[in-house]
């Protein structure tokens, strides 16, 4: 099965093949299926055939015969465009047939310029390698320029508040829908997905006042347990880093004091981060949250995950590092403030 899957993935998805295009042209060429396969406006042939019935067939067969001579060049164009890196080619929106004049390279360059001179470019060879506890300073500016065209989705109504229990106390969580200028971006890395059983191994937060970064909180925490290979590979956090990390009880007061009464901004914070923070007594009563996951869904990307959003915004940093994820989350937050 794996060999079949690899064969299909290689020959039908990652590359365009002349023999497959010819087969499609022979069997379904009247409907332009070979053109759909090669992204050459097969919709026109389909409409001609369907709307004009027999006359359409008479019209499309000569076009099909001419296509047979064009297929090799079309295949070369498709494969050539697939080999070009995403930052070196112009993005085309096939659904609207509108071409974006700015290339991803120029848009990425514009984004990097707007983010400020203090951004440290991460070497691609170092991404996803084990990291130490050194704090890297970034300075994301509010004005961002995306590297892709997007169409915001319609707004969905969310509940404004809800309550959760922690031991005998009830903590009230206010879900804010209005984006604020003063806030704290929060992200965590954990040993697993269960707030009751798994442990926090990295806790990061960045405080913004008037949309400007004023303070950074970043700590590795000793979970007193062995990290799984999956977590090490996912986060890049090694066993040695957490073994020399701080005790959670020693940083609780510092973290609570750090965010004070400011709202907490996070990516999927309402479904994940806040549960761990509550389970570990890291929040006080009546905490306010702003979840950036619904904001990412408005971009109508392949998915709303931070690595996908990071590519959309042209950000080059480590995924699943809570501090870097805080900066990515803030970039999305600021982009949303200006565009939604």
RANORVEN-V64666 format. One record per residue. SS is DSSP state (h for helix, s for strand, l for the rest). BURIAL is 1 if it has 9 or more other C-alpha atoms within 8 Angstrom, else 0. Layout:
SS/BURIAL  SS/BURIAL
This chain:
l/0  h/0  h/0  h/0  h/0  h/0  h/1  h/1  h/1  h/1  h/1  h/1  h/0  l/0  l/1  l/1  l/1  h/1  h/0  h/0  h/1  h/1  h/0  h/1  h/1  h/0  h/0  h/1  h/1  h/1  h/1  l/1  h/1  h/1  h/1  h/1  h/1  l/1  l/0  l/0  l/0  h/1  h/0  h/0  h/1  h/1  h/1  h/1  h/1  h/0  h/0  h/1  l/1  h/0  h/0  h/1  h/1  h/0  h/1  h/1  h/1  h/0  h/0  h/1  h/0  h/0  h/0  h/1  h/0  h/0  h/1  h/0  h/0  h/1  h/1  h/0  h/0  h/1  h/1  h/0  h/0  h/1  h/0  l/0  l/0  h/0  h/0  h/1  l/1  l/1  l/1  s/0  s/1  l/0  l/0  l/0  l/0  s/0  s/0  l/1  l/0  l/0  l/1  h/1  h/1  h/0  h/1  h/1  h/0  h/1  h/1  h/1  h/0  h/1  h/1  l/1  l/0  l/0  l/1  l/0  l/0  l/0  l/0  h/0  h/0  h/0  l/1  l/1  l/0  l/1  l/0  l/0  l/0  l/0  l/0  l/0  l/0  l/0  l/1  l/1  l/1  l/0  l/1  l/1  l/1  l/1  l/1  l/0  l/0  l/0  l/0  l/0  l/0  l/0  l/0  l/0  l/0  l/0  l/0  l/0  s/0  s/1  s/0  s/0  s/0  s/1  l/0  l/0  s/0  s/1  s/1  s/1  s/1  s/1  s/1  l/1  l/0  l/0  l/0  l/0  l/0  l/1  s/1  s/1  s/1  s/1  s/1  s/1  s/1  s/1  l/1  l/0  l/0  l/0  l/1  l/0  l/0  l/1  l/1  s/1  s/1  s/1  s/1  s/1  s/1  s/1  s/1  s/1  s/1  l/0  l/1  s/0  s/1  s/0  s/0  s/1  s/1  s/1  s/1  s/1  s/1  l/1  l/1  l/0  l/0  l/0  l/1  l/0  h/0  h/0  h/1  h/1  h/1  h/0  h/1  l/1  l/1  l/1  h/1  h/0  h/1  h/1  h/1  l/0  l/1  s/1  l/0  h/0  h/0  h/0  h/1  h/1  h/0  h/0  h/1  h/1  h/0  h/0  h/1  l/0  l/0  l/1  s/1  s/1  s/1  s/1  l/1  l/1  h/1  h/1  h/0  h/0  h/1  h/1  h/1  h/1  h/1  h/1  h/1  l/0  l/1  l/1  l/0  l/0  l/0  l/0  s/1  s/1  s/1  s/1  s/1  l/1  h/1  h/0  h/1  h/1  h/1  l/1  l/1  l/1  l/1  l/0  l/0  l/1  l/0  h/1  h/0  h/1  h/1  h/1  h/1  h/1  h/1  l/1  l/0  l/0  l/0  l/1  l/1  l/1  l/1  h/1  h/1  h/1  h/1  h/1  h/1  h/1  h/1  h/1  h/1  h/1  h/1  h/1  h/1  h/1  h/0  h/0  h/0  l/0
